[in-house]
Amino acid sequence: MTKWEYLTAPVLVHATKQILDNFGQDGWELVQIVPGMNPENLVAYFKRPAS
């Protein structure tokens, strides 16, 4: 059975693609993205197989 690790990270709306690409290069898969505390921020939830 696959075991997962999870990460929650803030994402700035003006650099969304670059930030998500960086997490993807580290093996993180985006699960969900939701509004943050202010209009310029989002909160991203990621997962990847635990090593």
Secondary structure, DSSP 8 states (H G I E B T S, - for coil): ---EEEEEEEEEGGGHHHHHHHHHHTT-EEEEEEE-SSTTEEEEEEEEE--
